Amino acid sequence: MNEPATKASSKLVDRPFNPWRFASTGASKALATEAIADVERYEESGMLRTRRRKEHDQETFELTVEAILCDVMHHALYRRPEAVYVTRSNAVLGRRDRYRPRVYGKTFPDVLDRLAAPELGWIVQEIGDSDWRQDARRTSLRPGPHLLARLDTEGVTVADLGLASVAESIILKSEKADFWDDARVIDYLDTEETSRFRREMRVINDWLRSADIDYGTFKGETSHVPDTTDRDLRRIFTRGRFDNGGRLFGGFWQGMSKESRFDRLVIDGEAIVELDYAQMGPRQLYGMAGAVPAASDLYAIPGFEGHRNGIKVVFSSMIFRDTPMSKMPQGTVGEFPKGTRISEITDAIIRHHSSIAHLFFTGVGHRVQRQESDIMVAILLSLKSHGIVALPVHDAILVASSNAMVAKQVMSDVFGHHVGLPGLVDVSSTCVG
């Protein structure tokens, strides 16, 4: 279902460390080997180690140095102004589960400290806060002066860096304790269902990796550009249940602004169009209730004509909450006449949608998202069978302009199969508003 519109923030947001990068050519491998040797000499001269690492530990150490360097190199080569954040938490690094990469071990902070030593200068590290306050700073990394110099002298490019396809694509997250809580990932035992999810994601990701997708740049442009090889998607299920959530996240295009997607993104050598479901969430609810909506616009609520954007936000809150609302939800400031009470709005929505009134304030929105994600997976697999590349953005897809009509028909058919009602699909070839 559609996300409430929000203004893009100009504040830089650090991105998470990617532990799956590796040196894929002689040039990048040479830098990783040099850094490993530097760290070992630094440890020896400072008597930071009393004995040699065991064979397995040495291999892990070398992989860790390589992963850190390659991700920071990747960051520098794409001219990203923000930093890379990492964890130094023993609770995270000591955990053994399906999500933990090999480089995340108890010695990970030590390797960071060695690489960040002023005598070496491979990275710059700013250590964050040790607690879990909502505004706590996370440890961040940037390329160090020595690494920047060596990148220049060795002529390393992004083509010298690889990305291993071993990260878990099916992720289960816990329920949030409160608004500020970060839902943690949960380990789980595979079932026939989760194995099917993973097979579907493997097919989709393999198809996207081989696709002709490009990002246009202008001559002399110095701003950072997205990494168009970053295409792997993952399904994230929520509230500790596989019948909640399941939306697709990942892919360089999801982090782009809508304007940049239309201006810069090219699929199969063509400009893109966006296909988006209209009123997806409300129509899914009617399908769940086995009812047929009487109105053409389900967000047109009597008494609140002209306040459609605000109604969409309130409607979404009503299906995700487990209890009635006592105040206006975030994102509705200025959307309703001054003095309007939230109860007036929710009562009007319930009266207008009496066929699905029993679903409000039951948390059904999480199951709606699960169905939405099933629909999206089915769309991507169906379009692949037609030889069409589609890039998902929640409930919308981006395709080459010549494939718009086929994609629209597929979206309509898949929605009807899952929901029991025809799917309403809007097609956009430019960014409006």
VEXTIZA-829742 format. One record per residue (C-alpha): z, y, x; residue number from 1. Coordinates in Angstrom, 1 decimal, always signed. Each point is the difference from the previous one (the first is absolute). Last residue first. Layout:
N
c3;c2;c1;n
Z;Y;X;NUM .
...
END
This chain:
433
c3;c2;c1;n
-7.8;+17.0;+4.4;433 .
-3.1;-2.2;+0.1;432 .
-1.0;-2.1;+3.0;431 .
-3.6;-1.1;-0.3;430 .
-1.8;-3.2;-1.0;429 .
+2.4;-1.0;-2.7;428 .
-0.4;-3.0;-2.4;427 .
+2.5;-0.5;-2.8;426 .
+0.8;-3.5;-1.3;425 .
+1.4;-1.0;-3.4;424 .
+0.8;-3.7;+0.0;423 .
-0.5;-1.9;-3.3;422 .
+3.1;-1.6;-1.3;421 .
+1.4;-3.5;+0.5;420 .
+1.9;+1.0;+3.1;419 .
-1.0;-2.4;+2.7;418 .
-3.6;-0.9;-1.1;417 .
-0.7;+3.5;-1.4;416 .
+1.1;+1.6;+3.3;415 .
-2.3;-2.4;+1.9;414 .
-3.0;+0.8;-2.2;413 .
+0.5;+3.8;+0.2;412 .
+0.5;+0.0;+3.7;411 .
-3.1;-2.3;+0.5;410 .
-2.1;+2.3;-2.1;409 .
+1.1;+3.1;+1.9;408 .
-0.7;-1.8;+3.3;407 .
-3.6;-0.8;-1.1;406 .
-0.5;+3.6;-1.1;405 .
+1.4;+1.6;+3.2;404 .
-1.8;-2.2;+2.6;403 .
-2.5;+2.6;+1.0;402 .
+2.8;+2.5;+0.7;401 .
+1.7;-2.2;+2.6;400 .
+3.4;-1.1;-1.3;399 .
+3.5;+1.4;-0.2;398 .
+2.5;-1.7;-2.3;397 .
+2.7;+1.2;-2.4;396 .
+3.2;-1.6;-1.2;395 .
+1.9;+0.3;+3.3;394 .
-2.6;+1.4;+2.4;393 .
-2.3;-3.0;+0.6;392 .
-3.0;+0.0;+2.3;391 .
-3.0;-1.9;-1.4;390 .
-2.8;-1.7;+1.9;389 .
-2.7;-1.5;-2.2;388 .
-1.7;-3.4;+0.8;387 .
+0.2;-1.0;-3.7;386 .
+2.5;-2.7;+0.8;385 .
+1.9;+2.7;+1.9;384 .
+0.1;+2.0;-3.2;383 .
+1.7;-2.9;-1.8;382 .
+2.6;-0.4;+2.8;381 .
+0.8;+3.8;+0.0;380 .
+0.2;+0.1;-3.8;379 .
+2.3;-3.1;-0.2;378 .
+2.3;+1.6;+2.6;377 .
+0.1;+3.2;-2.0;376 .
+0.8;-1.7;-3.3;375 .
+2.8;-2.0;+1.6;374 .
+1.3;+3.3;+1.3;373 .
+0.0;+1.6;-3.4;372 .
+1.7;-3.1;-1.5;371 .
+2.8;+0.4;+2.6;370 .
+0.1;+3.7;-0.6;369 .
+0.5;-0.6;-3.7;368 .
+2.8;-2.4;+0.9;367 .
+1.7;+2.7;+1.9;366 .
-0.6;+2.4;-2.9;365 .
+1.9;-2.3;-2.3;364 .
+3.3;+1.5;+1.1;363 .
+1.3;-0.3;-3.5;362 .
+0.2;+3.7;-0.9;361 .
-3.1;-0.1;-2.2;360 .
-1.3;-3.5;-0.9;359 .
+1.3;+0.0;-3.6;358 .
-1.9;+3.2;-0.8;357 .
-3.3;-1.9;+0.6;356 .
-1.4;+0.1;-3.5;355 .
+2.0;+3.1;-0.8;354 .
-2.1;+2.1;+2.4;353 .
+0.0;+3.4;-1.7;352 .
+3.7;-0.3;-1.0;351 .
+1.0;-1.2;+3.5;350 .
-1.9;+2.8;+1.7;349 .
+1.6;+2.6;-2.4;348 .
+3.5;-1.4;+0.7;347 .
-0.7;+0.2;+3.7;346 .
-1.0;+3.6;-0.2;345 .
+2.8;+1.2;-2.2;344 .
+2.5;-2.0;+2.0;343 .
-1.1;+1.8;+3.2;342 .
+1.0;+3.3;-1.5;341 .
-2.4;+2.9;-0.1;340 .
+1.7;+3.3;+0.9;339 .
-2.9;+1.5;+1.8;338 .
-3.3;-1.4;-1.2;337 .
-1.2;-3.1;+1.9;336 .
-1.8;-0.6;+3.3;335 .
+1.9;+2.6;+1.9;334 .
+2.1;-2.5;+1.9;333 .
-1.3;-3.5;-1.0;332 .
-0.3;-1.6;+3.5;331 .
+3.4;-1.5;+0.2;330 .
+1.2;-1.3;-3.3;329 .
+1.6;+2.2;-2.7;328 .
+3.6;-0.9;-0.8;327 .
+2.0;-2.6;-1.9;326 .
-2.6;-2.8;+0.0;325 .
+0.6;-3.2;-1.9;324 .
+0.8;-3.2;+2.1;323 .
-2.0;-2.6;+1.9;322 .
-2.4;+2.6;+1.4;321 .
-3.6;-0.9;+1.0;320 .
-1.5;+0.2;-3.4;319 .
+1.6;+3.3;-1.0;318 .
-0.7;+1.6;+3.4;317 .
-3.7;-0.6;-0.3;316 .
-0.1;+1.6;-3.5;315 .
+2.0;+3.0;+1.3;314 .
-2.6;+0.5;+2.8;313 .
-3.0;-0.5;-2.3;312 .
+1.5;+2.4;-2.6;311 .
+0.4;+2.7;+2.7;310 .
-3.7;-0.2;+0.8;309 .
-1.0;+0.0;-3.7;308 .
+1.9;+3.1;-0.9;307 .
-2.8;+1.7;-2.1;306 .
+1.0;-1.8;-3.1;305 .
+3.7;-0.7;+0.0;304 .
+0.8;+0.0;-3.7;303 .
-2.1;-3.1;-0.7;302 .
-0.4;-2.0;+3.3;301 .
-3.4;-0.2;+1.7;300 .
+0.8;-2.4;+2.9;299 .
-1.5;-2.9;-1.8;298 .
-3.4;+1.7;-0.3;297 .
-2.4;-1.9;-2.2;296 .
+2.7;-0.7;-2.6;295 .
+0.7;-3.1;-2.1;294 .
+1.0;-2.2;+2.9;293 .
-0.4;-3.8;-0.8;292 .
+3.0;-2.2;+0.2;291 .
+0.8;-3.3;+1.7;290 .
+3.1;+1.5;+1.5;289 .
-1.1;-0.8;+3.5;288 .
-3.4;+1.5;-0.8;287 .
+1.5;+3.1;-1.4;286 .
+2.1;+0.3;+3.2;285 .
-3.1;-0.4;+2.2;284 .
-1.7;+2.8;-2.0;283 .
+2.9;+2.3;+0.7;282 .
-0.2;-0.8;+3.8;281 .
-3.7;+0.3;+0.4;280 .
-0.6;+3.3;-1.8;279 .
-3.4;+0.4;+1.7;278 .
-0.8;-2.5;+2.8;277 .
-1.5;+1.6;+3.1;276 .
-3.3;-0.5;+1.7;275 .
-0.5;+2.2;+3.0;274 .
-3.5;+0.7;+1.5;273 .
-0.9;-0.3;+3.7;272 .
-2.7;+1.5;+2.1;271 .
-2.4;-2.6;+1.4;270 .
-0.6;-1.7;+3.4;269 .
+1.5;-3.3;-1.2;268 .
+3.2;+1.9;-0.9;267 .
+0.5;+3.6;+1.2;266 .
+3.2;+2.0;-0.2;265 .
-0.1;+3.6;+1.2;264 .
-0.2;+2.5;-2.9;263 .
+1.0;-2.2;-2.9;262 .
+2.8;-1.7;+1.9;261 .
+1.0;+3.2;+1.7;260 .
+0.5;+1.8;-3.4;259 .
+2.1;-2.8;-1.4;258 .
+2.3;+0.3;+3.0;257 .
+0.0;-2.9;+2.5;256 .
+3.0;-2.4;+0.3;255 .
-1.6;-2.6;-2.3;254 .
-3.3;+0.1;+2.0;253 .
+1.6;-1.5;+3.1;252 .
+0.8;-3.3;-1.7;251 .
+3.4;-1.0;-1.1;250 .
+1.7;-0.6;-3.3;249 .
-1.0;-2.2;-3.0;248 .
+2.4;-0.1;-2.9;247 .
+2.1;-3.1;-0.7;246 .
+2.6;+1.6;-2.2;245 .
+2.3;-2.4;-1.9;244 .
-0.8;-3.6;-0.9;243 .
+0.6;-1.0;+3.6;242 .
+3.6;+1.1;-0.2;241 .
+2.4;+1.6;+2.5;240 .
-0.2;+3.3;-1.8;239 .
-3.5;+0.5;+1.3;238 .
-3.2;-1.8;+1.1;237 .
-2.1;+1.6;+2.8;236 .
-3.5;-1.4;+0.4;235 .
-1.6;+0.7;+3.4;234 .
-3.3;+1.5;+1.0;233 .
-1.7;-0.1;+3.5;232 .
-2.5;+2.7;+0.6;231 .
+1.1;+1.9;+3.1;230 .
-3.3;-0.2;+1.8;229 .
-0.9;+3.5;-1.4;228 .
+2.7;+1.5;+2.1;227 .
+0.4;+3.4;-1.7;226 .
-1.0;+3.2;+1.8;225 .
+2.2;+2.6;+1.7;224 .
-1.3;+3.6;+0.2;223 .
-2.2;+0.9;+2.9;222 .
-3.4;+0.4;-1.6;221 .
-2.7;+0.9;+2.5;220 .
-2.8;-1.6;-2.0;219 .
+1.2;-0.8;-3.5;218 .
+1.5;-3.3;-1.1;217 .
-1.0;-2.5;-2.7;216 .
+2.2;-3.1;-0.6;215 .
-1.7;-3.4;-0.1;214 .
+0.1;-3.2;-1.9;213 .
-2.6;-2.8;+0.5;212 .
+2.1;-3.0;-1.0;211 .
+1.1;-2.9;+2.3;210 .
+3.7;+0.9;+0.0;209 .
-0.2;+0.6;-3.7;208 .
-1.2;-3.6;-0.8;207 .
+2.6;-1.6;+2.3;206 .
+2.7;+2.1;-1.8;205 .
-1.1;-1.1;-3.4;204 .
-0.2;-3.7;+0.9;203 .
+3.3;+0.1;+1.8;202 .
+1.6;+1.9;-3.0;201 .
-1.2;-2.7;-2.4;200 .
+1.4;-2.8;+2.3;199 .
+3.3;+1.9;+0.2;198 .
+0.4;+0.3;-3.8;197 .
-0.9;-3.7;-0.4;196 .
+2.7;-0.9;+2.5;195 .
+2.5;+2.2;-1.9;194 .
-0.9;-1.8;-3.2;193 .
+0.1;-3.6;+1.4;192 .
+3.4;+0.9;+1.3;191 .
+1.1;+1.4;+3.4;190 .
+3.7;+0.5;+0.6;189 .
+1.2;+3.5;+0.3;188 .
+1.2;+2.7;+2.4;187 .
+0.9;+3.3;-1.5;186 .
-1.2;+3.4;+1.1;185 .
+2.4;+2.9;-0.5;184 .
-0.3;+2.6;-2.7;183 .
+0.9;+3.4;+1.6;182 .
+2.8;+1.6;-2.0;181 .
-0.2;+3.6;-0.8;180 .
-0.6;-0.4;-3.8;179 .
+2.6;-2.7;-0.4;178 .
+0.7;-3.7;+0.8;177 .
-3.7;-0.7;+0.4;176 .
-1.1;-3.4;-1.1;175 .
-1.0;-2.2;+2.9;174 .
-3.5;-0.3;+1.4;173 .
-2.3;-3.0;+0.2;172 .
-3.1;+0.3;+2.3;171 .
-3.1;-2.1;-0.2;170 .
-2.4;+1.0;+2.9;169 .
+2.2;-1.1;+2.8;168 .
-1.3;+1.4;+3.3;167 .
-2.2;-2.3;+2.1;166 .
-3.3;+1.7;+0.2;165 .
+0.4;+1.3;+3.6;164 .
-1.3;+3.5;+0.6;163 .
-2.0;+0.7;+3.1;162 .
-0.3;+3.0;+2.3;161 .
-2.8;+0.8;+2.5;160 .
-2.3;+1.3;-2.8;159 .
+2.6;+2.7;-0.6;158 .
-0.9;+1.5;+3.4;157 .
+1.2;-0.4;+3.6;156 .
-1.7;+2.2;+2.5;155 .
+2.1;-1.1;+2.9;154 .
+0.8;+3.5;+1.3;153 .
+0.6;+1.4;-3.4;152 .
+2.1;-2.8;-1.4;151 .
+1.9;+0.0;+3.3;150 .
+0.9;+3.7;-0.4;149 .
+1.2;-0.5;-3.6;148 .
+2.1;-3.0;+1.1;147 .
+1.6;+1.9;+2.8;146 .
+0.9;+2.9;-2.2;145 .
+1.6;-2.1;-2.7;144 .
-1.6;-1.0;-3.3;143 .
+2.3;+0.6;-3.0;142 .
+2.8;-2.1;-1.4;141 .
+2.5;+0.6;-2.8;140 .
+3.5;-1.4;-0.8;139 .
+0.8;+0.8;-3.6;138 .
+2.0;+3.0;-1.1;137 .
+2.5;-0.4;-2.8;136 .
-0.6;+2.0;-3.1;135 .
+0.9;-2.7;-2.5;134 .
+2.8;-1.2;+2.2;133 .
-0.4;-3.4;+1.6;132 .
+1.8;+0.4;+3.2;131 .
-1.0;-0.2;+3.7;130 .
-1.9;+3.3;+0.0;129 .
-3.2;+0.2;+1.9;128 .
-1.0;-0.3;+3.6;127 .
-2.9;+2.2;+1.1;126 .
-2.3;-2.0;+2.3;125 .
-2.8;+1.3;+2.2;124 .
-2.2;-2.8;+1.3;123 .
-1.5;-1.1;+3.3;122 .
+2.0;+2.6;+2.0;121 .
+1.1;-2.3;+2.8;120 .
+2.7;+1.9;+1.9;119 .
+0.9;+1.8;-3.3;118 .
+1.0;-3.4;-1.5;117 .
-1.9;-0.4;-3.3;116 .
-1.5;-3.3;+0.9;115 .
+3.4;-1.3;+1.1;114 .
+1.7;+1.2;-3.1;113 .
-2.6;-1.5;-2.4;112 .
+0.3;-3.3;+1.9;111 .
+3.8;+0.1;-0.4;110 .
-0.3;+0.7;-3.7;109 .
-2.2;-3.1;-0.5;108 .
+2.4;-2.3;+1.9;107 .
+1.6;-1.4;-3.2;106 .
-3.4;-1.0;-1.3;105 .
-2.8;+1.6;-1.9;104 .
-3.0;-0.9;+2.2;103 .
-0.3;-3.3;-1.7;102 .
-0.9;+1.6;-3.4;101 .
+2.6;-0.4;-2.8;100 .
-1.4;-0.2;-3.5;99 .
+0.4;-3.8;-0.5;98 .
+3.7;+0.1;+0.9;97 .
+2.4;+0.1;+2.9;96 .
+2.2;+3.1;+0.0;95 .
+1.4;+1.2;+3.3;94 .
-2.3;+3.0;+0.3;93 .
+0.8;+1.2;-3.5;92 .
+3.8;-0.3;+0.2;91 .
-0.1;+1.1;+3.6;90 .
-1.5;+3.3;-1.1;89 .
-2.3;+1.6;+2.6;88 .
-2.7;+0.7;-2.5;87 .
-3.3;+1.8;+0.7;86 .
-1.6;+3.2;-1.0;85 .
-3.4;+1.2;+1.3;84 .
-0.4;+3.8;+0.2;83 .
-2.1;+2.6;-1.8;82 .
-2.9;+1.9;+1.4;81 .
-2.5;-2.9;+0.0;80 .
-2.8;+0.5;+2.5;79 .
-1.6;-3.4;-0.8;78 .
+0.2;-0.9;+3.7;77 .
+3.6;+1.0;+0.2;76 .
+1.1;-2.3;-2.9;75 .
-2.0;-2.9;+1.3;74 .
+1.6;+0.5;+3.4;73 .
+3.4;+0.0;-1.6;72 .
-0.9;-3.3;-1.8;71 .
-1.5;-1.5;+3.2;70 .
+3.0;+1.0;+2.1;69 .
+2.6;-1.5;-2.4;68 .
-2.0;-3.2;-0.5;67 .
-0.6;-0.5;+3.7;66 .
+3.6;+0.5;+1.0;65 .
+1.1;-2.4;-2.7;64 .
-2.6;-2.6;+0.9;63 .
+1.2;+0.2;+3.7;62 .
+3.6;-0.5;-1.0;61 .
-0.8;-2.8;-2.4;60 .
-1.9;-1.8;+2.8;59 .
+2.9;+0.6;+2.4;58 .
+2.5;-1.4;-2.5;57 .
-2.0;-3.2;-0.4;56 .
-0.3;-0.5;+3.7;55 .
+3.7;+0.9;+0.7;54 .
+0.6;+3.5;+1.2;53 .
+0.9;+0.5;+3.7;52 .
+3.6;+0.7;+0.9;51 .
+2.5;+2.9;+0.4;50 .
-1.8;+2.5;-2.1;49 .
+0.7;+3.7;-0.2;48 .
+0.4;+0.2;+3.8;47 .
-1.5;+3.5;+0.0;46 .
-2.7;-1.0;+2.5;45 .
-0.6;-3.3;-1.7;44 .
-0.2;+1.4;-3.5;43 .
-2.4;+2.8;+1.1;42 .
-2.2;-2.5;+1.8;41 .
-0.2;-2.2;-3.1;40 .
-0.8;+3.0;-2.2;39 .
-2.7;+1.2;+2.3;38 .
-1.5;-3.5;+0.2;37 .
-0.1;-0.2;-3.8;36 .
-1.6;+3.5;-0.2;35 .
-2.7;-1.0;+2.5;34 .
-0.8;-3.2;-1.9;33 .
-0.2;+2.0;-3.3;32 .
-2.3;+2.5;+1.6;31 .
-2.3;-2.7;+1.4;30 .
-0.1;-1.7;-3.3;29 .
-1.3;+3.2;-1.6;28 .
-2.9;+0.2;+2.5;27 .
-0.7;-3.8;+0.1;26 .
-0.4;-0.1;-3.8;25 .
+2.0;-1.1;-3.1;24 .
+3.5;+1.5;+0.8;23 .
+2.1;-0.8;-3.0;22 .
+1.2;+1.4;-3.3;21 .
+2.2;-2.0;-2.4;20 .
+3.3;+1.8;+0.4;19 .
-1.2;+3.0;-2.1;18 .
+2.7;+2.7;+0.2;17 .
+0.5;+1.9;-3.2;16 .
-1.6;+3.4;-0.6;15 .
+1.8;+3.3;+0.4;14 .
-0.5;+2.4;-2.9;13 .
-1.2;+3.6;+0.8;12 .
+1.0;+2.5;-2.6;11 .
-3.0;+1.6;-1.8;10 .
+1.0;-1.8;-3.3;9 .
-2.7;-0.9;-2.4;8 .
+0.7;+1.3;-3.5;7 .
+0.9;-2.7;-2.5;6 .
-2.0;-1.6;-2.8;5 .
+1.9;-2.8;-1.8;4 .
-1.4;-3.4;+1.1;3 .
-2.5;-1.6;-2.4;2 .
+0.6;-3.6;-1.1;1 .
END
